[in-house]
Amino acid sequence: MLYSALIFGLLGSFHCVGMCGPIAFLLPVDRKNSAKRVLQLISYHLGRIFTYSLLGLVFGIVGKSLNLFGMQQQLCIGIGILMITAILIPTKLFNRYNFSKPMYKTVGKVKNAMGAELKKKNSGTFFIIGFLNGLLPCGLVYMAIFGALATGGAWEGSLYMFISGLGTIPLMTIAIYIGNFITGKVKQRILKVIPVFVVIVGILFILRGLGLGIPYISPAEMIAVEQISAKHGCH
């Protein structure tokens, strides 16, 4: 399942360049001292990945709780269906019932805090900016969180989100150095490709939950492990 985390990270990086690229370009990095600039960028990325890993830890714990009740198989199938459904729902309908709307006030506070940090050049500024950046709403981050939930473990969920975060580093770093380099046409093509990959990952989650005995994709032993976990959870 970790390969899907990397896919979300790589795809998410294209989305990030469009959504968070302006924030990255405004980072108060040292343009004269290359060594110091590299350390600042590492700190920024560590802040983002720390947030993602923390989210993965939290949702991994939730997934572990469900796993103890013998629901990991159903959880994988359900998450796969949710991923596919989220892509197939018309954008207007999705925006009307977007569950992130109640978070707008919190997001506004996060953006204000980030704006204040962008004006500073302290040693911890870049980590804080990255940490706050990781809290901003993002559809592909939500999908990765679903994946962390399906791992059925705290550390597994954290690792899932960590790998997803690693996948965003290359393009985000390029955006910081040279700004918003992706043209409108390229963005449109990427936006068309992303839903296809999300559906493919959703199908992989469903196959994993079905336990069809397909090596690496739908291992049959997953059912056995789930049955053992449920048995121990009852004692």
C-alpha positions as CSV (number, residue, x, y, z in Angstrom):
1,M,0.0,0.0,0.0
2,L,3.0,2.3,0.5
3,Y,3.3,2.8,-3.3
4,S,-0.1,4.5,-3.3
5,A,1.3,7.0,-0.7
6,L,4.1,7.8,-3.1
7,I,1.7,8.2,-6.0
8,F,-0.4,10.6,-3.9
9,G,2.7,12.6,-3.0
10,L,3.9,12.9,-6.6
11,L,0.5,13.8,-7.9
12,G,-0.1,16.0,-5.0
13,S,3.1,17.9,-5.7
14,F,1.7,19.1,-9.0
15,H,-1.5,20.2,-7.2
16,C,0.7,21.8,-4.5
17,V,2.7,23.9,-7.0
18,G,-0.6,25.4,-8.2
19,M,-2.2,25.9,-4.8
20,C,0.8,26.3,-2.4
21,G,3.4,27.4,-5.0
22,P,2.8,31.1,-4.3
23,I,3.4,30.4,-0.6
24,A,6.6,28.5,-1.4
25,F,7.8,31.3,-3.7
26,L,7.2,33.9,-0.9
27,L,9.4,32.0,1.6
28,P,12.0,34.4,3.0
29,V,14.9,32.2,2.0
30,D,18.4,33.5,1.8
31,R,19.0,34.1,-1.9
32,K,22.8,34.9,-1.4
33,N,23.9,32.1,0.8
34,S,23.2,28.8,-1.0
35,A,24.1,26.6,2.0
36,K,21.9,28.5,4.3
37,R,19.1,28.4,1.7
38,V,19.3,24.6,1.5
39,L,19.0,24.3,5.3
40,Q,16.0,26.6,5.2
41,L,14.3,24.6,2.6
42,I,15.0,21.3,4.4
43,S,13.4,22.9,7.6
44,Y,10.3,23.9,5.5
45,H,9.9,20.5,4.1
46,L,10.4,18.8,7.5
47,G,7.6,21.0,8.9
48,R,5.2,19.9,6.2
49,I,6.2,16.2,6.5
50,F,5.9,16.4,10.3
51,T,2.3,17.6,9.9
52,Y,1.5,14.9,7.4
53,S,3.1,12.2,9.6
54,L,1.2,13.5,12.7
55,L,-2.1,13.3,10.7
56,G,-1.2,9.8,9.6
57,L,-0.5,8.8,13.2
58,V,-3.9,10.1,14.4
59,F,-5.8,8.4,11.6
60,G,-3.7,5.3,11.8
61,I,-4.8,5.0,15.5
62,V,-8.4,5.3,14.4
63,G,-7.8,2.6,11.7
64,K,-6.2,0.3,14.4
65,S,-9.3,0.7,16.5
66,L,-11.5,-0.4,13.6
67,N,-9.0,-3.2,12.9
68,L,-9.4,-4.6,16.4
69,F,-13.1,-5.1,15.6
70,G,-12.2,-7.0,12.5
71,M,-13.2,-4.2,10.1
72,Q,-9.9,-3.7,8.2
73,Q,-11.1,-5.6,5.1
74,Q,-14.4,-3.7,5.0
75,L,-12.5,-0.4,5.7
76,C,-10.2,-0.9,2.7
77,I,-13.2,-1.6,0.4
78,G,-15.1,1.4,1.9
79,I,-12.2,3.8,1.4
80,G,-11.7,2.6,-2.2
81,I,-15.4,3.3,-2.9
82,L,-15.1,6.7,-1.2
83,M,-12.1,7.6,-3.4
84,I,-13.9,6.6,-6.6
85,T,-17.1,8.3,-5.5
86,A,-15.3,11.6,-4.7
87,I,-14.0,11.7,-8.3
88,L,-17.3,10.7,-9.9
89,I,-19.4,13.3,-8.0
90,P,-19.9,16.5,-10.1
91,T,-17.7,19.3,-8.8
92,K,-20.7,21.6,-8.2
93,L,-22.4,19.0,-6.1
94,F,-19.2,18.1,-4.2
95,N,-18.5,21.8,-3.4
96,R,-22.1,22.2,-2.1
97,Y,-21.6,19.4,0.5
98,N,-17.8,19.9,1.0
99,F,-17.1,18.7,4.5
100,S,-14.2,21.1,4.8
101,K,-16.4,24.2,4.7
102,P,-16.9,24.2,8.6
103,M,-13.1,24.4,8.8
104,Y,-12.8,27.7,6.9
105,K,-12.5,29.8,10.0
106,T,-9.7,27.6,11.3
107,V,-8.1,27.7,7.8
108,G,-8.3,31.5,7.9
109,K,-6.4,31.5,11.3
110,V,-3.8,29.2,9.8
111,K,-3.3,31.5,6.8
112,N,-3.0,34.5,9.1
113,A,-0.4,32.7,11.2
114,M,1.5,31.7,8.1
115,G,1.4,35.3,6.8
116,A,2.9,36.5,10.1
117,E,5.7,33.9,9.9
118,L,6.5,34.8,6.2
119,K,7.6,38.2,7.5
120,K,10.1,36.7,9.9
121,K,13.5,35.2,9.2
122,N,14.1,33.3,12.5
123,S,15.7,29.9,12.6
124,G,12.4,28.2,13.4
125,T,10.4,30.2,10.9
126,F,10.7,27.8,8.0
127,F,9.7,24.7,10.0
128,I,6.6,26.6,11.4
129,I,5.6,27.7,7.9
130,G,5.9,24.1,6.6
131,F,3.9,22.8,9.6
132,L,1.1,25.4,9.0
133,N,1.3,24.7,5.2
134,G,0.6,21.0,5.9
135,L,-2.6,22.0,7.7
136,L,-4.2,23.7,4.7
137,P,-7.0,21.8,3.0
138,C,-6.0,19.7,0.1
139,G,-8.1,17.0,-1.7
140,L,-5.1,14.7,-2.3
141,V,-4.0,15.0,1.3
142,Y,-7.5,13.9,2.3
143,M,-7.1,10.9,0.0
144,A,-3.7,10.1,1.5
145,I,-5.4,10.3,5.0
146,F,-7.9,7.7,3.8
147,G,-4.9,5.5,2.9
148,A,-3.4,6.1,6.4
149,L,-6.7,5.1,7.9
150,A,-6.7,1.9,6.0
151,T,-3.2,0.8,7.2
152,G,-4.8,-0.2,10.5
153,G,-1.8,1.0,12.6
154,A,-0.5,4.2,14.2
155,W,3.0,4.0,13.0
156,E,1.9,2.5,9.6
157,G,-0.4,5.4,9.1
158,S,2.3,7.9,10.0
159,L,4.8,6.2,7.6
160,Y,2.1,6.3,4.9
161,M,1.7,10.1,5.2
162,F,5.5,10.5,5.6
163,I,6.1,8.8,2.3
164,S,3.3,10.9,0.7
165,G,5.0,14.0,2.0
166,L,8.4,12.9,0.6
167,G,6.8,12.6,-2.9
168,T,5.9,16.3,-2.8
169,I,9.5,17.6,-2.2
170,P,11.0,17.7,-5.7
171,L,8.4,19.8,-7.4
172,M,7.8,22.0,-4.4
173,T,11.6,22.7,-4.2
174,I,11.7,23.7,-7.8
175,A,8.8,26.0,-7.3
176,I,10.7,27.7,-4.4
177,Y,13.7,28.3,-6.7
178,I,12.1,29.4,-9.9
179,G,8.5,30.2,-8.9
180,N,5.3,29.0,-10.6
181,F,6.8,27.3,-13.6
182,I,3.9,25.2,-14.7
183,T,1.9,26.8,-17.6
184,G,-1.9,26.9,-17.8
185,K,-2.1,24.1,-20.4
186,V,0.2,21.8,-18.4
187,K,-1.9,22.4,-15.3
188,Q,-5.1,21.5,-17.2
189,R,-3.5,18.2,-18.4
190,I,-2.4,17.3,-14.9
191,L,-5.8,18.1,-13.5
192,K,-7.3,15.6,-16.0
193,V,-4.7,12.9,-15.1
194,I,-5.0,13.1,-11.3
195,P,-8.6,11.8,-11.1
196,V,-7.6,8.7,-13.2
197,F,-4.8,7.9,-10.8
198,V,-7.1,8.4,-7.8
199,V,-9.7,6.0,-9.3
200,I,-6.9,3.4,-9.9
201,V,-5.7,3.7,-6.3
202,G,-9.3,3.4,-5.2
203,I,-9.7,0.2,-7.2
204,L,-6.4,-1.1,-5.6
205,F,-7.8,-0.5,-2.1
206,I,-11.0,-2.4,-3.0
207,L,-9.0,-5.3,-4.4
208,R,-6.9,-5.4,-1.2
209,G,-10.0,-5.5,0.9
210,L,-11.4,-8.4,-1.1
211,G,-8.4,-10.6,-0.4
212,L,-8.4,-12.4,-3.8
213,G,-5.0,-14.0,-3.3
214,I,-3.3,-11.7,-5.8
215,P,0.3,-11.2,-4.6
216,Y,1.1,-7.6,-3.4
217,I,-2.3,-6.3,-4.7
218,S,-4.9,-8.5,-3.0
219,P,-3.2,-10.8,-0.5
220,A,-5.4,-13.5,0.9
221,E,-3.5,-13.5,4.2
222,M,-5.1,-10.1,5.0
223,I,-8.4,-11.9,5.9
224,A,-6.5,-14.3,8.2
225,V,-4.7,-11.5,9.9
226,E,-8.0,-9.6,10.3
227,Q,-9.7,-12.7,11.9
228,I,-6.8,-13.1,14.3
229,S,-6.9,-9.4,15.3
230,A,-10.7,-9.6,15.8
231,K,-10.2,-12.7,18.0
232,H,-7.6,-11.1,20.2
233,G,-9.7,-7.9,20.4
234,C,-12.5,-9.9,22.0
235,H,-10.4,-11.3,24.9
